[in-house]
Amino acid sequence: MLGDVPPGPLLRVSWTAHSVDRTQGFLSGTDHHHNNKKSKSFTIMAHAKIQAKMNEATYSKFSRTLSMADRSGQLLESLDQLEMRVETLRETASAMEVEREFILEMIQSLQNGQELRNISAGEREELSLTADRLMGRTLCVEISIGTIRNALQEEALRNATSVIDEIVKKLLDDMDGGRQQLLAVHAACVTEAPPVPIDQKFQAIVIGCALEDQKKIKRRLETLLRNVDNAKKNIKIMDHQKLEDPKTNGCQ
């Protein structure tokens, strides 16, 4: 019966079955190799993800540090700018304080000056009222600049103030002697070599004062010296006019 079976189909079927087996075997081997490769690929991807997370965490931490540093730098820059503005404010207030003292000094000089006595009574009264008004308006301007001092600086300021107050009292009785003392204590407050002897004791006191207080002490002494000089000048003018007055000398 085998001889009756056509050879073509047997060969075709057998080849087909063999072909299928070989194909299945080949596919099985390929799948196994592909699975191993895929498993390794997953492992590599997993490691890559872990490394990426670690890098991300490190980068995030580093970014936060930079951000904090930037914020700190900005705050420091803002404080530096504010410090400059505070110093400018204090310098402006100090300049205004000096200007106030100078205006008061000029008004007092006009009120006590001989020029005011050389005009008519009506004009003198009008000018005196104007000077009084300006004096009152100037005194209404109050400028206060606080100074931070320690206990030693507080004591030094009190001692320096006490010395100057005593000299001012002496000026009322002995203007020339008081002026010499003013020159001596003022010489203790200047850096250049003064032409008069220095009050060494007062200099030691002033050195113990705060820097801003040293400036104020020097400014007060300079104002006192100007006032004394102006007062002496006015006295000389008045005395000179008295000597030149014929009626005063008994001449007709």
Secondary structure as the mmCIF struct_conf table of DSSP 4:
data_model
#
loop_
_struct_conf.conf_type_id
_struct_conf.id
_struct_conf.beg_label_comp_id
_struct_conf.beg_label_asym_id
_struct_conf.beg_label_seq_id
_struct_conf.end_label_comp_id
_struct_conf.end_label_asym_id
_struct_conf.end_label_seq_id
TURN_TY1_P TURN_TY1_P1 LEU A 2 ASP A 4
BEND BEND1 VAL A 5 VAL A 5
HELX_RH_AL_P HELX_RH_AL_P1 PRO A 7 ASN A 112
BEND BEND2 GLY A 113 GLY A 113
HELX_RH_3T_P HELX_RH_3T_P1 GLN A 114 ASN A 118
BEND BEND3 ILE A 119 ILE A 119
HELX_RH_AL_P HELX_RH_AL_P2 ALA A 121 LEU A 139
TURN_TY1_P TURN_TY1_P2 CYS A 140 CYS A 140
HELX_RH_AL_P HELX_RH_AL_P3 ALA A 151 ASP A 173
HELX_RH_AL_P HELX_RH_AL_P4 MET A 175 ALA A 187
TURN_TY1_P TURN_TY1_P3 ALA A 188 CYS A 189
BEND BEND4 THR A 191 GLU A 192
HELX_LH_PP_P HELX_LH_PP_P1 ALA A 193 PRO A 194
BEND BEND5 PRO A 195 VAL A 196
HELX_RH_AL_P HELX_RH_AL_P5 GLN A 200 ILE A 207
TURN_TY1_P TURN_TY1_P4 GLY A 208 GLY A 208
BEND BEND6 CYS A 209 CYS A 209
HELX_RH_AL_P HELX_RH_AL_P6 LEU A 211 GLU A 244
TURN_TY1_P TURN_TY1_P5 PRO A 246 GLY A 250
#
